[in-house]
Amino acid sequence: MSNTSPKLLIIGLDSMPSSLFSDEIKKDLPNLRMMIENGTSSVLKSCHPPITIPAWMVMMTSKSPGSLGIYGFRHRKGSSYTDGWIANSTSIKERRVWDYMADHDKKVCLIGVPPSYPPYPVNGKLVSCFVTPSDKNEYTYPKELKPEIESLVGKYLFDVVFRTEDRDAILRQLYEMTEKRFTVIKHLMKKDPWDFMMFVEIGVDRLHHAFWKFYDKSHPKYVEGNKYASVVNDYYKFIDKKIGELLELVDDDTYVIVVSDHGTAGMKGCLCINEWLIKEGYLTLKSYPKTQTDLDDCEIDWSKTKAWGWGGYYARIFLNVQGREPNGIIPKQDYEKVREELSKKLMGIRGPQGEEFLNKVFTPVEMYGKPKGDMPDLMAYFDDLYWRSAGTLGHNSLYLDENDTGPDDSVHYHDGVFILYNKAKNGPGMKLNKMTIYDVAPTILDLMKIPVPSDMQGKVIPELKQWISK
């Protein structure tokens, strides 16, 4: 290896769980197994919340969701009851690793790193991610890259429809999308010089949501001998083969990182947060809906409502405070008291059979210190994220077996993966103690011999630094 600054290829596998490191899974994945056995690897602890947006930007900035002001995909706008906004690339105000690289004239190529729509200028090239509305929109920087991609693969696919019972269609779209993505990646790897290339394959996440109950024998809905039993392993093998094709294109001066933003686990069900808030006397409706209805479409009596919640992988709960919300009823001096009371009750929620839940409830200030943006008053994980939060009403039940927004087999979990590999470094691999998602950006910059900013929340792991310097 030369003494010049190395190149770096980052392979992002959205939602890849730490079970990748198990002998049972990696035995069928020769390329990933080789990287693990000859590189350094670690379970990668995700951020809170462990969700695609904000997790990839937490990873690339080493700043918390609170510092970014991004708490998920959708956010409440100010103190409105119904207005919201969707996170996109313009929402990210902190500097990402490729912004620091531009200071050192490093050429970058980014493909599908969430959120990257609308596309924005980089010192190199960018193809936007799954939040892109349509291929009819501009989705590249520079703009001239779009026709180049379409001449290569035709209609470029950013995502698949995955919350549907038509799983055969999901499979076809998954493979088509991933094949096109890797075709573009290989083309751009070979076409122009680059110092840093990163892509994220969202297909792994969509695979888990659509097929996890057919794969995970511990899933409450697992069926022995089902027709989709091999789907997850088959797609993993497909991804591994594609990774092998990329490894053939890199030289000894190129490091390769395989990383995921969070892990995955089997969804046990949904807790209907607003049904629970009604039951506990915090939320009052003028009339109860006869069918499943979004909270925004319900008639809420705000003069009698203290709190309401949002669904998702975790629950975001908002208090109706005097002087803050348009029809707030909680006096400001009682805010902390009501929030603490509600937090304790949320912690005590149990399962449908009275089983104990491992619940976690926290405030943004407790979690992040000095959070920014439009944050909830409380954030709640039900049974350590194994139970989703359902925000809709009309169920006449606190619990649902299925996701209220469409079929979904998996939830996001804390433990992702990190692998660092270089083909010039022979010898046994090294397993690190658990890294955090905050450590990735400092590691990237240090690897590329760029000073690590002092305000990054992560650090370069000493053992990892030693391995790199060998």
VEXDREN-2710 file (C-alpha; in Angstrom, 1 decimal):
% VEXDREN-2710
k/r/px/py/pz
1/MET/0.0/0.0/0.0
2/SER/1.3/3.5/-0.9
3/ASN/1.8/6.3/1.6
4/THR/-0.8/8.5/-0.1
5/SER/-4.2/9.0/1.3
6/PRO/-6.3/5.8/0.7
7/LYS/-9.5/5.6/-1.2
8/LEU/-12.7/4.4/0.6
9/LEU/-15.7/2.5/-0.7
10/ILE/-18.7/2.4/1.7
11/ILE/-21.3/-0.3/1.1
12/GLY/-24.5/0.6/3.0
13/LEU/-26.9/-2.2/3.6
14/ASP/-30.0/-0.6/5.2
15/SER/-31.3/-2.6/8.1
16/MET/-28.7/-5.4/7.9
17/PRO/-28.8/-7.1/11.4
18/SER/-25.9/-8.1/13.6
19/SER/-26.9/-11.7/13.0
20/LEU/-24.9/-11.4/9.8
21/PHE/-21.9/-12.3/12.0
22/SER/-23.4/-15.7/12.9
23/ASP/-21.7/-18.7/11.4
24/GLU/-25.1/-19.9/10.2
25/ILE/-25.7/-16.8/8.0
26/LYS/-22.2/-15.9/6.8
27/LYS/-21.3/-19.5/5.7
28/ASP/-23.3/-18.9/2.6
29/LEU/-21.9/-15.4/1.9
30/PRO/-18.3/-16.0/0.8
31/ASN/-17.4/-12.3/0.1
32/LEU/-18.8/-10.9/3.3
33/ARG/-17.4/-13.9/5.3
34/MET/-13.9/-13.2/3.7
35/MET/-14.1/-9.5/4.7
36/ILE/-15.1/-10.4/8.3
37/GLU/-12.4/-13.1/8.6
38/ASN/-9.7/-10.8/7.2
39/GLY/-10.8/-7.4/8.4
40/THR/-12.2/-5.8/11.5
41/SER/-15.8/-6.0/12.4
42/SER/-18.2/-5.0/15.1
43/VAL/-21.8/-4.9/16.1
44/LEU/-22.8/-1.3/15.4
45/LYS/-25.1/0.3/18.0
46/SER/-27.6/2.6/16.2
47/CYS/-28.9/6.0/17.3
48/HIS/-32.2/6.7/19.1
49/PRO/-34.5/6.3/17.3
50/PRO/-32.9/3.6/15.1
51/ILE/-34.7/4.7/11.9
52/THR/-33.3/5.1/8.4
53/ILE/-34.0/8.8/8.5
54/PRO/-32.2/10.1/10.6
55/ALA/-29.7/7.2/11.1
56/TRP/-27.6/7.5/7.9
57/MET/-27.1/11.2/8.6
58/VAL/-26.3/10.6/12.2
59/MET/-23.6/8.2/10.9
60/MET/-22.2/10.6/8.3
61/THR/-22.2/13.7/10.7
62/SER/-21.5/12.1/14.0
63/LYS/-24.3/14.2/15.4
64/SER/-27.4/13.0/17.3
65/PRO/-30.9/13.2/15.9
66/GLY/-31.4/16.0/18.4
67/SER/-28.5/17.9/17.1
68/LEU/-29.8/17.4/13.5
69/GLY/-33.4/18.2/14.6
70/ILE/-34.5/15.0/12.7
71/TYR/-36.6/12.6/14.8
72/GLY/-37.9/10.4/11.9
73/PHE/-39.3/10.8/8.4
74/ARG/-42.3/12.9/9.3
75/HIS/-42.4/15.9/11.8
76/ARG/-45.0/18.1/13.3
77/LYS/-44.7/21.7/12.1
78/GLY/-44.3/23.9/15.2
79/SER/-47.2/23.6/17.6
80/SER/-49.8/22.7/14.9
81/TYR/-52.2/19.8/15.5
82/THR/-52.2/18.7/11.9
83/ASP/-49.5/20.4/9.9
84/GLY/-46.3/18.4/9.3
85/TRP/-43.2/18.3/7.2
86/ILE/-41.2/15.5/5.6
87/ALA/-37.4/15.3/6.1
88/ASN/-35.3/15.6/3.0
89/SER/-31.8/16.7/2.0
90/THR/-32.5/20.3/2.7
91/SER/-33.3/19.4/6.4
92/ILE/-29.7/18.5/7.1
93/LYS/-27.8/21.6/8.3
94/GLU/-24.7/19.8/9.8
95/ARG/-21.7/19.0/7.7
96/ARG/-21.4/15.5/6.4
97/VAL/-18.1/13.7/5.9
98/TRP/-18.1/14.5/2.2
99/ASP/-18.3/18.2/3.0
100/TYR/-15.0/17.9/4.9
101/MET/-13.6/15.9/2.0
102/ALA/-14.5/18.8/-0.4
103/ASP/-12.3/21.1/1.8
104/HIS/-9.4/18.8/0.8
105/ASP/-10.5/18.4/-2.8
106/LYS/-11.4/14.8/-2.5
107/LYS/-13.7/13.5/-5.2
108/VAL/-16.8/11.8/-4.0
109/CYS/-19.6/9.7/-5.5
110/LEU/-22.8/9.2/-3.6
111/ILE/-25.6/6.8/-4.6
112/GLY/-28.9/6.5/-2.6
113/VAL/-27.7/7.9/0.8
114/PRO/-30.8/9.0/2.7
115/PRO/-31.9/11.7/2.5
116/SER/-30.4/12.9/-0.7
117/TYR/-33.4/14.3/-2.5
118/PRO/-33.5/16.9/-3.7
119/PRO/-30.0/16.4/-5.1
120/TYR/-27.5/18.9/-4.0
121/PRO/-24.0/19.9/-5.1
122/VAL/-21.0/17.8/-4.0
123/ASN/-17.4/17.6/-5.2
124/GLY/-18.2/14.8/-7.6
125/LYS/-21.4/13.0/-8.3
126/LEU/-24.7/12.2/-6.5
127/VAL/-27.7/10.0/-7.3
128/SER/-30.6/10.6/-4.9
129/CYS/-32.3/8.1/-2.6
130/PHE/-35.6/6.4/-1.9
131/VAL/-37.4/9.6/-0.9
132/THR/-37.2/10.7/-4.5
133/PRO/-40.9/11.1/-5.7
134/SER/-40.3/9.9/-9.2
135/ASP/-37.7/9.3/-11.9
136/LYS/-39.5/12.3/-13.6
137/ASN/-37.9/14.5/-11.0
138/GLU/-34.3/15.7/-11.2
139/TYR/-32.4/13.1/-9.1
140/THR/-28.7/13.6/-9.9
141/TYR/-25.9/16.1/-9.4
142/PRO/-24.8/17.2/-11.9
143/LYS/-28.1/17.1/-14.0
144/GLU/-26.2/15.6/-16.9
145/LEU/-25.7/12.3/-14.9
146/LYS/-29.5/11.5/-15.2
147/PRO/-29.6/10.8/-18.9
148/GLU/-26.3/8.8/-18.5
149/ILE/-27.9/6.6/-15.9
150/GLU/-31.1/6.1/-18.0
151/SER/-29.1/5.2/-21.1
152/LEU/-27.5/2.5/-18.9
153/VAL/-30.4/1.0/-17.1
154/GLY/-33.6/2.6/-18.4
155/LYS/-36.0/3.6/-15.7
156/TYR/-34.0/3.9/-12.5
157/LEU/-35.7/2.5/-9.4
158/PHE/-35.3/4.2/-6.0
159/ASP/-37.6/2.0/-4.0
160/VAL/-40.2/-0.7/-4.2
161/VAL/-43.8/-1.0/-3.0
162/PHE/-43.3/-3.3/0.0
163/ARG/-46.3/-2.9/2.2
164/THR/-48.5/-5.2/0.1
165/GLU/-49.6/-8.8/0.2
166/ASP/-48.4/-9.3/-3.4
167/ARG/-45.0/-10.6/-2.3
168/ASP/-44.2/-12.1/-5.7
169/ALA/-44.3/-8.5/-7.1
170/ILE/-42.1/-7.3/-4.3
171/LEU/-39.5/-9.9/-5.1
172/ARG/-39.4/-9.0/-8.8
173/GLN/-39.1/-5.3/-8.0
174/LEU/-36.4/-5.9/-5.4
175/TYR/-34.1/-7.8/-7.7
176/GLU/-34.7/-5.4/-10.6
177/MET/-34.0/-2.3/-8.4
178/THR/-30.9/-3.9/-6.9
179/GLU/-29.5/-5.1/-10.2
180/LYS/-29.9/-1.6/-11.7
181/ARG/-28.4/0.1/-8.6
182/PHE/-25.2/-2.1/-8.8
183/THR/-25.0/-1.6/-12.6
184/VAL/-24.9/2.2/-11.9
185/ILE/-22.4/1.7/-9.1
186/LYS/-20.0/-0.3/-11.1
187/HIS/-20.3/2.1/-14.0
188/LEU/-19.4/5.1/-11.9
189/MET/-16.6/3.2/-10.1
190/LYS/-14.9/2.6/-13.4
191/LYS/-15.8/5.8/-15.3
192/ASP/-14.2/8.7/-13.3
193/PRO/-11.6/9.0/-10.6
194/TRP/-12.9/9.1/-7.1
195/ASP/-11.5/9.2/-3.5
196/PHE/-14.7/8.3/-1.6
197/MET/-17.7/6.4/-2.9
198/MET/-20.7/5.5/-0.9
199/PHE/-24.0/3.9/-1.7
200/VAL/-27.0/2.6/0.3
201/GLU/-29.0/-0.4/-0.8
202/ILE/-32.5/0.1/0.6
203/GLY/-33.6/-3.3/-0.7
204/VAL/-32.3/-5.1/2.4
205/ASP/-34.7/-3.1/4.6
206/ARG/-37.6/-3.7/2.2
207/LEU/-36.8/-7.4/2.1
208/HIS/-37.0/-7.6/5.9
209/HIS/-40.3/-5.8/6.1
210/ALA/-41.9/-8.0/3.5
211/PHE/-40.4/-11.4/4.3
212/TRP/-39.1/-11.6/7.9
213/LYS/-41.9/-13.7/9.2
214/PHE/-41.2/-16.3/6.6
215/TYR/-37.5/-16.4/7.6
216/ASP/-37.2/-15.8/11.4
217/LYS/-38.3/-19.0/13.2
218/SER/-38.8/-17.0/16.4
219/HIS/-41.3/-14.7/14.7
220/PRO/-44.8/-15.0/16.2
221/LYS/-46.2/-15.6/12.7
222/TYR/-43.6/-17.9/11.4
223/VAL/-45.0/-20.9/9.4
224/GLU/-42.8/-24.0/8.9
225/GLY/-42.3/-25.0/5.2
226/ASN/-43.7/-21.7/3.7
227/LYS/-43.0/-20.9/0.1
228/TYR/-40.9/-17.9/1.0
229/ALA/-38.7/-19.6/3.5
230/SER/-35.5/-19.1/1.4
231/VAL/-36.2/-15.6/0.2
232/VAL/-34.1/-13.7/2.8
233/ASN/-31.1/-16.0/2.4
234/ASP/-31.4/-15.9/-1.4
235/TYR/-31.4/-12.1/-1.5
236/TYR/-28.4/-12.0/1.0
237/LYS/-26.5/-14.3/-1.4
238/PHE/-27.4/-12.1/-4.3
239/ILE/-26.1/-9.0/-2.4
240/ASP/-23.0/-10.9/-1.5
241/LYS/-22.3/-11.8/-5.1
242/LYS/-22.8/-8.1/-6.1
243/ILE/-20.4/-7.1/-3.3
244/GLY/-17.9/-9.6/-4.8
245/GLU/-18.1/-7.9/-8.1
246/LEU/-17.3/-4.5/-6.5
247/LEU/-14.3/-6.0/-4.6
248/GLU/-12.8/-7.1/-8.0
249/LEU/-12.8/-3.4/-9.0
250/VAL/-10.9/-2.0/-6.0
251/ASP/-7.1/-1.9/-5.6
252/ASP/-4.8/-2.3/-2.6
253/ASP/-5.1/1.4/-1.8
254/THR/-8.8/1.2/-1.3
255/TYR/-10.5/0.4/2.0
256/VAL/-14.0/-1.1/2.0
257/ILE/-16.6/-0.5/4.7
258/VAL/-19.8/-2.5/5.0
259/VAL/-22.2/-0.9/7.3
260/SER/-25.9/-0.7/8.3
261/ASP/-27.8/2.1/9.9
262/HIS/-29.8/-0.2/12.3
263/GLY/-30.8/-3.9/12.6
264/THR/-34.1/-5.7/12.4
265/ALA/-36.3/-7.9/14.5
266/GLY/-39.6/-9.7/14.2
267/MET/-42.6/-7.4/14.8
268/LYS/-44.9/-8.8/17.6
269/GLY/-47.7/-6.4/17.0
270/CYS/-48.8/-2.8/17.4
271/LEU/-49.9/-0.8/20.4
272/CYS/-52.6/1.7/19.6
273/ILE/-51.2/4.7/21.3
274/ASN/-54.2/7.0/20.8
275/GLU/-56.7/4.2/21.9
276/TRP/-54.5/4.0/25.1
277/LEU/-54.5/7.7/25.6
278/ILE/-58.3/7.7/25.3
279/LYS/-58.6/4.9/27.8
280/GLU/-56.3/6.8/30.3
281/GLY/-58.3/10.0/29.9
282/TYR/-55.6/12.1/28.0
283/LEU/-57.4/12.2/24.6
284/THR/-61.1/13.0/24.1
285/LEU/-63.0/12.6/20.8
286/LYS/-66.3/14.2/19.9
287/SER/-67.2/11.0/18.1
288/TYR/-65.5/7.7/17.8
289/PRO/-64.8/6.5/14.3
290/LYS/-66.6/3.3/13.0
291/THR/-63.6/2.2/10.9
292/GLN/-59.8/2.6/11.0
293/THR/-59.2/6.4/10.7
294/ASP/-56.1/8.6/10.9
295/LEU/-56.0/10.8/13.9
296/ASP/-56.0/13.9/11.7
297/ASP/-59.3/12.9/10.3
298/CYS/-61.0/12.3/13.7
299/GLU/-63.0/14.9/15.6
300/ILE/-60.9/15.7/18.6
301/ASP/-62.2/17.7/21.5
302/TRP/-59.2/19.8/22.2
303/SER/-60.8/21.5/25.1
304/LYS/-60.6/18.1/27.0
305/THR/-57.5/16.6/25.4
306/LYS/-54.1/16.7/27.2
307/ALA/-52.1/14.5/24.8
308/TRP/-52.1/12.7/21.5
309/GLY/-49.6/10.4/19.8
310/TRP/-48.1/9.4/16.4
311/GLY/-47.5/5.9/15.2
312/GLY/-44.3/4.4/13.8
313/TYR/-41.5/2.3/15.0
314/TYR/-41.8/4.3/18.2
315/ALA/-44.4/6.6/19.6
316/ARG/-44.1/10.3/19.5
317/ILE/-46.4/11.9/22.1
318/PHE/-47.3/15.6/22.2
319/LEU/-48.9/17.5/25.1
320/ASN/-51.6/20.2/24.6
321/VAL/-50.1/23.1/26.5
322/GLN/-51.6/26.5/27.2
323/GLY/-49.9/29.3/25.2
324/ARG/-48.1/26.8/22.9
325/GLU/-50.8/24.8/21.2
326/PRO/-53.8/26.7/19.6
327/ASN/-56.2/25.2/22.1
328/GLY/-53.9/24.1/24.9
329/ILE/-55.3/23.2/28.3
330/ILE/-52.3/22.1/30.3
331/PRO/-51.1/25.1/32.3
332/LYS/-47.4/25.8/31.7
333/GLN/-46.6/25.4/35.4
334/ASP/-48.1/21.9/35.3
335/TYR/-46.2/20.8/32.1
336/GLU/-43.4/18.8/33.9
337/LYS/-45.9/17.2/36.3
338/VAL/-48.2/16.0/33.5
339/ARG/-45.4/14.8/31.4
340/GLU/-43.8/12.9/34.3
341/GLU/-47.2/11.3/35.2
342/LEU/-47.8/10.3/31.5
343/SER/-44.2/8.9/31.2
344/LYS/-44.7/6.6/34.3
345/LYS/-48.0/5.3/32.9
346/LEU/-46.4/4.6/29.5
347/MET/-43.6/2.7/31.2
348/GLY/-46.3/0.5/32.9
349/ILE/-48.0/-0.6/29.7
350/ARG/-48.2/-4.4/29.4
351/GLY/-48.9/-6.8/26.6
352/PRO/-52.3/-8.2/25.5
353/GLN/-52.0/-11.2/27.9
354/GLY/-50.8/-9.0/30.7
355/GLU/-47.2/-9.9/29.9
356/GLU/-44.5/-7.5/31.0
357/PHE/-43.1/-5.1/28.3
358/LEU/-39.6/-3.7/28.4
359/ASN/-40.7/-0.1/27.7
360/LYS/-38.4/2.9/27.4
361/VAL/-39.7/6.4/27.6
362/PHE/-37.6/9.5/27.4
363/THR/-37.7/13.2/26.6
364/PRO/-35.6/14.7/23.8
365/VAL/-33.7/16.8/26.4
366/GLU/-32.9/13.6/28.5
367/MET/-31.7/11.8/25.3
368/TYR/-29.9/14.6/23.4
369/GLY/-29.0/17.4/25.8
370/LYS/-29.9/20.4/23.7
371/PRO/-32.2/19.1/20.9
372/LYS/-33.2/21.2/18.0
373/GLY/-36.2/21.4/15.7
374/ASP/-39.8/20.2/16.0
375/MET/-39.5/17.6/18.7
376/PRO/-42.1/15.6/20.5
377/ASP/-42.7/15.9/24.3
378/LEU/-42.1/12.2/24.9
379/MET/-40.6/9.4/22.9
380/ALA/-41.7/5.8/23.7
381/TYR/-40.4/2.4/22.7
382/PHE/-42.8/-0.4/23.4
383/ASP/-41.3/-3.7/24.5
384/ASP/-37.8/-2.5/23.4
385/LEU/-39.2/-1.8/19.9
386/TYR/-40.7/-5.2/19.3
387/TRP/-44.2/-3.6/19.3
388/ARG/-44.8/-0.7/16.9
389/SER/-46.9/2.3/17.7
390/ALA/-50.2/2.5/15.8
391/GLY/-51.5/6.1/15.6
392/THR/-54.9/5.3/13.9
393/LEU/-58.2/5.0/15.7
394/GLY/-61.3/2.9/15.2
395/HIS/-59.9/-0.4/16.3
396/ASN/-61.8/-0.8/19.6
397/SER/-58.6/-2.5/20.9
398/LEU/-55.3/-1.5/22.4
399/TYR/-53.4/-4.1/20.4
400/LEU/-53.1/-5.1/16.7
401/ASP/-51.6/-8.2/15.2
402/GLU/-50.7/-6.3/12.0
403/ASN/-49.2/-2.9/11.2
404/ASP/-52.0/-0.4/10.7
405/THR/-50.3/1.1/7.6
406/GLY/-50.0/-2.1/5.7
407/PRO/-48.4/-5.5/5.9
408/ASP/-45.1/-5.4/7.8
409/ASP/-43.1/-8.3/9.3
410/SER/-40.2/-6.5/11.0
411/VAL/-39.3/-3.7/13.2
412/HIS/-36.1/-1.7/13.4
413/TYR/-33.7/-2.8/16.1
414/HIS/-30.6/-1.3/17.7
415/ASP/-27.8/-3.6/16.5
416/GLY/-26.4/-3.1/13.0
417/VAL/-23.1/-4.1/11.5
418/PHE/-19.7/-2.6/10.7
419/ILE/-16.9/-4.3/8.7
420/LEU/-13.7/-2.7/7.5
421/TYR/-11.6/-4.5/4.9
422/ASN/-8.5/-4.0/2.8
423/LYS/-7.3/-6.7/0.4
424/ALA/-3.7/-5.8/1.0
425/LYS/-4.0/-6.6/4.7
426/ASN/-3.7/-10.4/5.2
427/GLY/-4.1/-12.2/8.4
428/PRO/-6.9/-13.1/10.9
429/GLY/-9.8/-10.7/11.3
430/MET/-10.3/-8.7/14.5
431/LYS/-13.6/-8.4/16.3
432/LEU/-14.1/-5.1/18.1
433/ASN/-16.2/-4.4/21.1
434/LYS/-19.5/-2.8/20.1
435/MET/-19.0/0.4/18.1
436/THR/-21.7/3.1/17.9
437/ILE/-23.1/4.8/14.8
438/TYR/-21.4/8.0/16.0
439/ASP/-17.9/6.4/15.5
440/VAL/-18.2/5.9/11.8
441/ALA/-17.7/9.5/10.6
442/PRO/-14.6/10.0/12.7
443/THR/-13.2/6.7/11.4
444/ILE/-13.9/7.7/7.8
445/LEU/-12.1/11.0/8.2
446/ASP/-9.2/9.6/10.1
447/LEU/-8.8/6.8/7.5
448/MET/-8.6/9.4/4.7
449/LYS/-6.2/11.5/6.7
450/ILE/-8.6/14.4/7.2
451/PRO/-8.7/16.1/10.7
452/VAL/-11.6/14.9/12.8
453/PRO/-13.7/17.9/14.0
454/SER/-13.8/18.2/17.8
455/ASP/-17.6/18.6/17.9
456/MET/-18.2/15.1/16.5
457/GLN/-19.9/12.9/19.1
458/GLY/-18.1/9.7/18.2
459/LYS/-14.5/8.8/18.2
460/VAL/-11.9/6.7/16.3
461/ILE/-11.7/3.3/18.1
462/PRO/-8.0/2.8/19.1
463/GLU/-8.0/-0.9/18.1
464/LEU/-9.4/0.1/14.7
465/LYS/-6.8/2.8/14.3
466/GLN/-4.0/0.3/15.2
467/TRP/-5.4/-2.2/12.6
468/ILE/-5.4/0.5/9.9
469/SER/-1.9/1.6/10.7
470/LYS/-0.4/-1.9/10.3
END
